[in-house]
Amino acid sequence: MILNSALELFLEKSYSHTSTNDIRKKAGNLSRGGLYYFFPKKEDILEALPEFLFKDSLPMDYILDDEKLNTIEKIRKLLYEEHKAIKNSSRGLLFYKLMSSPEFLMLFVNNLSVNTVPTYYQLILKGNADGSMKVKSPLYTAEVLPLLLNVWFNPTFFNQSSDDVDERIVYLENLLIDMGIPLLDDRLKDVLKQTWLLAKSE
């Protein structure tokens, strides 16, 4: 209830113009103590939103621990499940809209730096070791990859028409191959296109 209410208000009024009092009232006149018990600061609510938005996707550890998959297949499956969750959930699509908020974008980029980049770095090292990737600069690639997938491939940041998506996916595919990461297969390209078009239509 709290996160749903906060999400609606952040999209309607923006994060900076939403107060904890607004959230408390939106969440059924929750008491101040009730709100602060779960989220002592407004920033805590913002930080909880990414996990809330993607809670329908398969847990990362479930995929990363699958010994039947090589490293590139694990990353491919992670992205597929993430975009499938976005496509199939009204909450997931709100991720794209929230990215246009400076506060959420700053939080997201900081989370990439702290959590996602180290994970990608380790995966790239493993991918080079098992032969599924041939990345020359693992650290720099780990920094660039999540920005490509989550910021550059995000329809809220660019004003191109929906027809742009096919060329964008081809460009992304070729760029990743040049980086030593042959990531996009037909299934992943299809779900990327579906989420892009769905977010554009919202």
N, C-alpha and C positions, 0 to 999 in steps of 0.2 A: 504493500500500500504506500509506504513512504517513498520508495524508489520510483514507482509508477507516477505518483503525484509530482515528485521533483522533476522527473523527466518531462512531463507535460508542461510544467511551468518553465523549465529551462528553454524548451523549444518555443513556447509562446512569448515569454518575456525576456529571454536570455538569462544566462547564469548570473551576471552582475546585477541585474534588476530584480532578481528573486531573493527574497529573504527567507530565513528559517521559519519565520512566522507565517509567511505565505504557504510554505510547504506543510507546516503543521495544520493549518486550516484546511488545505486541500485534501489532506489525509484524514478527513473526518473529524476535525477539531481535536486532534491528538494533543495531549498535554505537553507542555514544554519538557517536563521530566521524561515523558515517554519517548519524545524525539531524541533528546540528548543522551538517553541511555544507549541507543543504537548508534547515533551519529553526533558526537559532541560538537563537531564543526561542520559548516556547510561544505567545506572542502572534502570531508570524509564521504559525503553523499556522492559528490562528483567522482571520487576515486572508486566508489563501489559500482558505478554504472557499467563499465566495460564487461565485468564478469556477469552482471545482471542481464545485459543485452545478449550475451552469447552462452547463456546457461543451457540452451537446448543442443549445443554442439557436443560432439564426442569429446571426452576429457583428453587433453594432450598426452598425458602419461600412457593412456590406453593405446594410443597410436604409436608413440615413440618406443614402447616396450614390445611391439609386435616384431618378433624375430624373423617372421616370414618376409618382411619388407626390407629392401635396402634403403639407404638414407634418402635418396631423391624420391623414392616412392612414399616414404614417411612424410616428407614435406608436402608432396603433392596431395596426399590424403588429408593432412591437416588443413590445407587451404580449401580443399573441396568441401570438407565438413563445415568449415567456418562459413563459406559462402552459401552452402545449402541451408545452414541455420539462418543466415540473413534473409535468404529468399523465402523461407517457409515461415518466418516469424515477423509479425508486425514490429516487435521490439527490435529485431535485427536491423531492419531497414532504417530505424531511427539513428543507428550508428552513423550513417552517412550524413544525416542532417546535423547531428551533434558536432561532427568534425568541422562545420563552418563556424562553431563557437570558438573564439580565441582561447578561452580558458580550457575547454575540453581538448583542443588541439595541443596546447602546451602540455597538459597532463599526459596526453597520448604519446607525444614525442618523448617526454621524459620517461614514460613507461617503456617505450621502445629501447631507449638507451640503457635503462637499468635491467630490464628483463629479457626483451626480445633479441636484442643484438648479441648478448652472450650465448643465448640458446642457438641462434643461427650460426654463430661462430663455431661452436662445438659440433653442430650438425655438418657444417661445411668441411671441417677437419675430418670427420668420419666419412663424409661423402668422397673426399679425395682419397682416403685410405681404402674404401671399398670399391673405388673405381666408378661410382655412379656420377661423380662430378670431377671436373678438372679446373679448379679455381686457383688462379695465380696469386691473388691477394685476399686471403680468407677474411681478415679483419675488416678491410674496407668494403668488401662485398657484403659482409654481415651487416654493416651499417647502411649500405645503400638498398639492399633487398627489401626490408620492411617498408622503407619510404616509397619505393616503387609500387609495391603491392597495396599499400594502405592509403597513401596520399596521392601519388601520381595517378593511380588507377582508382580514382574516386570522383564520381560525376559532379559532386557539389563544388569542386574547385575549378572546373573548367566549363566553359559555356558552349561547347561543341554540341551539335545535334546528336540524336540517337544513332544516326547513320555512321558516326565516327567510331563506334565501338569495334567494328570488325578490323579496321585498320589499326586501331590502338592495340588490340590483342595480338595482331601479327607483329607489330613493332615490339611489343613486350616479349613475345616469344623469341624473336631474333636477338633482341638485346640480352636476354637471359642465356641464350646459347653462346653468344659471344663472351659472356662472363664465365662460361664453363658450367652453367646450370641448365640442363635440358629439362625444364620443369613442366611445361604446359603440354598435356596430352589433350585429346579431343574432349574427354569428359570434363576436365577442369576448364578448358576454354568455353565449353557450353555453359557451365554454371556461372563463370565470370560474366559472360554476356547476359545471362538472364538477370543476375543481380544488378548489373549496370543499367539495363533497360528498365527494370522495375523501380530502381531508385530515381531514374530520370523522370518516370511517369508520375511519381508521387507529388 
